[in-house]
Amino acid sequence: MRKSHIILAFALIIGVVSFIMPLIFPNSPINLNRNPTSLGLIITLLIILTITAFIYESELVSKGSKEIALISILGTISAVSRIPFAAIPSVQPCTYLILCAGYTFGPVTGFTVGALTPLISNFFLGQGPWTLYQMFAWGLVGASSAFLRRLNCGRLGIMAFGFAWGYLFGAIMNLWHWSFFIYPHTFLTFLAVETAGLWFDTLHAAGNIVFLGLFGVKTLKILERFRKRFDIKIQMKSMVHPIEGRHTLPRDR
């Protein structure tokens, strides 16, 4: 069994045990009523394990120097694109680049590019515990966008996907704030945190539509040329059999 599968299985076990144990043993140290910070620690541990699993999987997928170089370049370009827009709240051009990378090169590459983005850019914008959650959120953007390729989504479909991720990204980041700093941990308190950040999430979603609408199709065509030139095969969800990803790119209209 692959190391990535073992790590994900371990993360699943931790999640299940963390949910069941307080029900069986009310006095356990992970009981949220006794130790409110335990939820944040558990979620953070699960995110670390998920990122680690994708790193191991990326080592298997990226066997050649071309693939490694391309991932590094895409991650760096995505990270640099954040810096000029740092003064505009939640407008993140890197989200559209990560989405395009995952769409073109597959879920593992997409996740890796997404995870590299905050890791690199936060050396300029500020590192902190939020970096892990940004790595996880943007990694999921890249990993999930790979399946748009199978669905042959058009330009509007990709824009709608980017719009949805503006709010999903905000929900993951709000999860960090809610689990560590808000008490009690109830649906109403989480909803209050979500409502407070709704304006910023809307700006992120709107920015994704603008960037994907203006540059999405052109970026996909450029990345597709690089994929064919480097002869990079796409690893889909099964992570077993590579497929060539024969599809029609969204039309630029």
VEXDREN-388304 format. One record per residue (C-alpha): residue number from 0; residue in one letter; z, x, y; chain. Coordinates in nm, 2 decimals. Last residue first. Example, Ala and Ser with C-alpha at 12.3 -4.5 7.8 and 13.67 -1.06 7.14 Angstrom:
! residues 2
ATOM    n  res      pz      px      py  chain
ATOM    1    S    0.71    1.37   -0.11      A
ATOM    0    A    0.78    1.23   -0.45      A
//
This chain:
! residues 253
ATOM    n  res      pz      px      py  chain
ATOM  252    R   -2.64   -1.62    3.33      A
ATOM  251    D   -2.60   -1.29    3.16      A
ATOM  250    R   -2.64   -1.41    2.80      A
ATOM  249    P   -2.36   -1.36    2.56      A
ATOM  248    L   -2.44   -1.09    2.30      A
ATOM  247    T   -2.60   -1.21    1.99      A
ATOM  246    H   -2.45   -1.11    1.66      A
ATOM  245    R   -2.46   -0.86    1.39      A
ATOM  244    G   -2.11   -0.72    1.36      A
ATOM  243    E   -2.19   -0.43    1.13      A
ATOM  242    I   -1.92   -0.51    0.89      A
ATOM  241    P   -1.66   -0.27    0.76      A
ATOM  240    H   -1.48   -0.37    0.44      A
ATOM  239    V   -1.10   -0.32    0.41      A
ATOM  238    M   -0.93   -0.39    0.74      A
ATOM  237    S   -0.91   -0.76    0.65      A
ATOM  236    K   -0.90   -0.84    1.02      A
ATOM  235    M   -1.23   -0.67    1.12      A
ATOM  234    Q   -1.32   -0.31    1.12      A
ATOM  233    I   -1.63   -0.25    1.32      A
ATOM  232    K   -1.86    0.04    1.23      A
ATOM  231    I   -1.92    0.31    1.49      A
ATOM  230    D   -2.28    0.45    1.48      A
ATOM  229    F   -2.21    0.66    1.79      A
ATOM  228    R   -2.53    0.54    1.95      A
ATOM  227    K   -2.48    0.18    1.82      A
ATOM  226    R   -2.13    0.16    1.96      A
ATOM  225    F   -2.23    0.32    2.29      A
ATOM  224    R   -2.51    0.07    2.33      A
ATOM  223    E   -2.27   -0.21    2.25      A
ATOM  222    L   -2.03   -0.08    2.51      A
ATOM  221    I   -2.30   -0.10    2.78      A
ATOM  220    K   -2.40   -0.45    2.67      A
ATOM  219    L   -2.04   -0.57    2.67      A
ATOM  218    T   -1.99   -0.43    3.02      A
ATOM  217    K   -2.29   -0.61    3.15      A
ATOM  216    V   -2.18   -0.94    3.00      A
ATOM  215    G   -1.83   -0.91    3.14      A
ATOM  214    F   -1.90   -0.78    3.49      A
ATOM  213    L   -1.91   -1.07    3.73      A
ATOM  212    G   -1.78   -1.36    3.52      A
ATOM  211    L   -1.54   -1.14    3.32      A
ATOM  210    F   -1.40   -0.99    3.64      A
ATOM  209    V   -1.37   -1.33    3.82      A
ATOM  208    I   -1.23   -1.51    3.51      A
ATOM  207    N   -0.98   -1.24    3.45      A
ATOM  206    G   -0.87   -1.25    3.81      A
ATOM  205    A   -0.81   -1.62    3.78      A
ATOM  204    A   -0.59   -1.57    3.48      A
ATOM  203    H   -0.39   -1.29    3.65      A
ATOM  202    L   -0.35   -1.50    3.96      A
ATOM  201    T   -0.23   -1.79    3.76      A
ATOM  200    D    0.02   -1.57    3.57      A
ATOM  199    F    0.16   -1.46    3.91      A
ATOM  198    W    0.20   -1.82    4.03      A
ATOM  197    L    0.35   -1.93    3.70      A
ATOM  196    G    0.62   -1.67    3.71      A
ATOM  195    A    0.91   -1.90    3.82      A
ATOM  194    T    0.78   -2.17    3.59      A
ATOM  193    E    0.79   -1.94    3.29      A
ATOM  192    V    1.15   -1.84    3.37      A
ATOM  191    A    1.25   -2.20    3.40      A
ATOM  190    L    1.07   -2.28    3.07      A
ATOM  189    F    1.27   -2.00    2.91      A
ATOM  188    T    1.59   -2.15    3.04      A
ATOM  187    L    1.49   -2.50    2.91      A
ATOM  186    F    1.39   -2.37    2.57      A
ATOM  185    T    1.73   -2.22    2.52      A
ATOM  184    H    1.87   -1.87    2.53      A
ATOM  183    P    2.19   -1.91    2.73      A
ATOM  182    Y    2.17   -1.68    2.92      A
ATOM  181    I    1.89   -1.49    3.09      A
ATOM  180    F    1.88   -1.11    3.13      A
ATOM  179    F    1.77   -0.96    2.80      A
ATOM  178    S    1.58   -1.24    2.62      A
ATOM  177    W    1.44   -1.40    2.93      A
ATOM  176    H    1.31   -1.08    3.10      A
ATOM  175    W    1.14   -0.96    2.78      A
ATOM  174    L    1.00   -1.31    2.70      A
ATOM  173    N    0.87   -1.33    3.05      A
ATOM  172    M    0.64   -1.04    2.97      A
ATOM  171    I    0.51   -1.22    2.66      A
ATOM  170    A    0.46   -1.55    2.85      A
ATOM  169    G    0.28   -1.36    3.13      A
ATOM  168    F    0.03   -1.22    2.88      A
ATOM  167    L   -0.02   -1.57    2.74      A
ATOM  166    Y   -0.09   -1.70    3.09      A
ATOM  165    G   -0.36   -1.46    3.18      A
ATOM  164    W   -0.47   -1.46    2.81      A
ATOM  163    A   -0.59   -1.82    2.86      A
ATOM  162    F   -0.82   -1.72    3.14      A
ATOM  161    G   -0.97   -1.43    2.94      A
ATOM  160    F   -1.05   -1.67    2.66      A
ATOM  159    A   -1.20   -1.92    2.90      A
ATOM  158    M   -1.42   -1.64    3.04      A
ATOM  157    I   -1.52   -1.54    2.68      A
ATOM  156    G   -1.62   -1.90    2.61      A
ATOM  155    L   -1.81   -1.93    2.93      A
ATOM  154    R   -2.02   -1.62    2.85      A
ATOM  153    G   -2.10   -1.74    2.50      A
ATOM  152    C   -1.88   -1.72    2.19      A
ATOM  151    N   -2.05   -1.59    1.88      A
ATOM  150    L   -1.75   -1.70    1.67      A
ATOM  149    R   -1.74   -1.37    1.48      A
ATOM  148    R   -1.75   -1.17    1.81      A
ATOM  147    L   -1.47   -1.38    1.95      A
ATOM  146    F   -1.27   -1.24    1.67      A
ATOM  145    A   -1.25   -0.90    1.83      A
ATOM  144    S   -1.08   -1.06    2.13      A
ATOM  143    S   -0.76   -1.10    1.93      A
ATOM  142    A   -0.71   -0.73    1.89      A
ATOM  141    G   -0.78   -0.63    2.25      A
ATOM  140    V   -0.56   -0.90    2.40      A
ATOM  139    L   -0.29   -0.83    2.14      A
ATOM  138    G   -0.28   -0.47    2.26      A
ATOM  137    W   -0.25   -0.59    2.61      A
ATOM  136    A    0.06   -0.78    2.52      A
ATOM  135    F    0.21   -0.51    2.29      A
ATOM  134    M    0.16   -0.23    2.54      A
ATOM  133    Q    0.29   -0.45    2.82      A
ATOM  132    Y    0.60   -0.53    2.61      A
ATOM  131    L    0.66   -0.16    2.54      A
ATOM  130    T    0.61   -0.07    2.91      A
ATOM  129    W    0.87   -0.34    3.02      A
ATOM  128    P    1.14   -0.10    2.91      A
ATOM  127    G    1.05    0.13    3.19      A
ATOM  126    Q    0.77    0.35    3.33      A
ATOM  125    G    0.65    0.33    3.69      A
ATOM  124    L    0.31    0.28    3.85      A
ATOM  123    F    0.18    0.63    3.82      A
ATOM  122    F    0.31    0.72    3.47      A
ATOM  121    N    0.28    0.35    3.42      A
ATOM  120    S   -0.10    0.39    3.40      A
ATOM  119    I   -0.10    0.59    3.08      A
ATOM  118    L    0.13    0.39    2.86      A
ATOM  117    P    0.01    0.07    3.03      A
ATOM  116    T   -0.35    0.12    2.92      A
ATOM  115    L   -0.29    0.30    2.59      A
ATOM  114    A   -0.16   -0.02    2.42      A
ATOM  113    G   -0.47   -0.21    2.52      A
ATOM  112    V   -0.71    0.07    2.40      A
ATOM  111    T   -0.52    0.08    2.07      A
ATOM  110    F   -0.53   -0.30    2.02      A
ATOM  109    G   -0.90   -0.31    2.09      A
ATOM  108    T   -0.96   -0.02    1.85      A
ATOM  107    V   -0.77   -0.20    1.58      A
ATOM  106    P   -0.92   -0.54    1.65      A
ATOM  105    G   -1.29   -0.44    1.66      A
ATOM  104    F   -1.53   -0.22    1.86      A
ATOM  103    T   -1.73   -0.47    2.07      A
ATOM  102    Y   -1.49   -0.76    2.13      A
ATOM  101    G   -1.19   -0.53    2.13      A
ATOM  100    A   -1.34   -0.31    2.40      A
ATOM   99    C   -1.46   -0.62    2.61      A
ATOM   98    L   -1.11   -0.77    2.60      A
ATOM   97    I   -0.96   -0.43    2.70      A
ATOM   96    L   -1.20   -0.41    2.99      A
ATOM   95    Y   -1.12   -0.77    3.10      A
ATOM   94    T   -0.75   -0.70    3.09      A
ATOM   93    C   -0.79   -0.37    3.28      A
ATOM   92    P   -0.90   -0.56    3.59      A
ATOM   91    Q   -0.54   -0.68    3.64      A
ATOM   90    V   -0.47   -0.90    3.94      A
ATOM   89    S   -0.09   -0.96    3.87      A
ATOM   88    P    0.02   -0.91    4.23      A
ATOM   87    I   -0.23   -0.72    4.45      A
ATOM   86    A   -0.09   -0.39    4.55      A
ATOM   85    A   -0.14   -0.25    4.20      A
ATOM   84    F   -0.51   -0.32    4.23      A
ATOM   83    P   -0.62    0.05    4.29      A
ATOM   82    I   -0.39    0.16    4.00      A
ATOM   81    R   -0.50   -0.08    3.72      A
ATOM   80    S   -0.85    0.05    3.68      A
ATOM   79    V   -0.71    0.39    3.59      A
ATOM   78    A   -0.55    0.25    3.28      A
ATOM   77    S   -0.87    0.09    3.16      A
ATOM   76    I   -1.06    0.40    3.22      A
ATOM   75    T   -0.80    0.61    3.03      A
ATOM   74    G   -0.79    0.37    2.74      A
ATOM   73    L   -1.17    0.36    2.72      A
ATOM   72    I   -1.19    0.74    2.73      A
ATOM   71    S   -0.93    0.78    2.46      A
ATOM   70    I   -1.09    0.52    2.24      A
ATOM   69    L   -1.43    0.70    2.28      A
ATOM   68    A   -1.28    1.04    2.20      A
ATOM   67    I   -1.11    0.91    1.89      A
ATOM   66    E   -1.43    0.74    1.77      A
ATOM   65    K   -1.64    1.04    1.83      A
ATOM   64    S   -1.39    1.27    1.67      A
ATOM   63    G   -1.43    1.09    1.34      A
ATOM   62    K   -1.18    0.90    1.12      A
ATOM   61    S   -1.08    0.63    1.37      A
ATOM   60    V   -1.01    0.35    1.12      A
ATOM   59    L   -0.74    0.52    0.92      A
ATOM   58    E   -0.56    0.67    1.23      A
ATOM   57    S   -0.59    0.33    1.40      A
ATOM   56    E   -0.41    0.17    1.11      A
ATOM   55    Y   -0.11    0.40    1.16      A
ATOM   54    I   -0.11    0.32    1.53      A
ATOM   53    F   -0.14   -0.05    1.46      A
ATOM   52    A    0.17   -0.03    1.24      A
ATOM   51    T    0.36    0.16    1.51      A
ATOM   50    I    0.27   -0.11    1.77      A
ATOM   49    T    0.40   -0.38    1.53      A
ATOM   48    L    0.72   -0.18    1.46      A
ATOM   47    I    0.79   -0.14    1.83      A
ATOM   46    I    0.73   -0.51    1.90      A
ATOM   45    L    0.98   -0.60    1.62      A
ATOM   44    L    1.24   -0.37    1.76      A
ATOM   43    T    1.20   -0.52    2.11      A
ATOM   42    I    1.24   -0.87    1.97      A
ATOM   41    I    1.55   -0.77    1.79      A
ATOM   40    L    1.70   -0.60    2.09      A
ATOM   39    G    1.62   -0.89    2.32      A
ATOM   38    L    1.78   -1.14    2.08      A
ATOM   37    S    2.09   -0.91    2.03      A
ATOM   36    T    2.16   -0.92    2.41      A
ATOM   35    P    2.34   -1.26    2.38      A
ATOM   34    N    2.61   -1.12    2.15      A
ATOM   33    R    2.86   -1.39    2.04      A
ATOM   32    N    2.65   -1.70    2.08      A
ATOM   31    L    2.33   -1.51    1.98      A
ATOM   30    N    2.48   -1.42    1.64      A
ATOM   29    I    2.34   -1.08    1.57      A
ATOM   28    P    2.69   -0.93    1.51      A
ATOM   27    S    2.76   -1.18    1.23      A
ATOM   26    N    3.04   -1.42    1.28      A
ATOM   25    P    2.83   -1.73    1.20      A
ATOM   24    F    2.74   -1.58    0.86      A
ATOM   23    I    2.49   -1.82    0.69      A
ATOM   22    L    2.32   -1.96    1.00      A
ATOM   21    P    2.36   -1.63    1.19      A
ATOM   20    M    2.19   -1.45    0.89      A
ATOM   19    I    1.88   -1.68    0.87      A
ATOM   18    F    1.70   -1.59    1.20      A
ATOM   17    S    1.77   -1.22    1.20      A
ATOM   16    V    1.69   -1.21    0.83      A
ATOM   15    V    1.35   -1.37    0.88      A
ATOM   14    G    1.26   -1.14    1.17      A
ATOM   13    I    1.38   -0.82    0.99      A
ATOM   12    I    1.18   -0.92    0.68      A
ATOM   11    L    0.87   -0.97    0.89      A
ATOM   10    A    0.91   -0.63    1.06      A
ATOM    9    F    0.95   -0.47    0.72      A
ATOM    8    A    0.63   -0.64    0.60      A
ATOM    7    L    0.45   -0.51    0.92      A
ATOM    6    I    0.58   -0.16    0.85      A
ATOM    5    I    0.47   -0.17    0.48      A
ATOM    4    H    0.12   -0.30    0.58      A
ATOM    3    S    0.08   -0.02    0.84      A
ATOM    2    K    0.19    0.24    0.58      A
ATOM    1    R   -0.09    0.13    0.35      A
ATOM    0    M    0.00    0.00    0.00      A
//
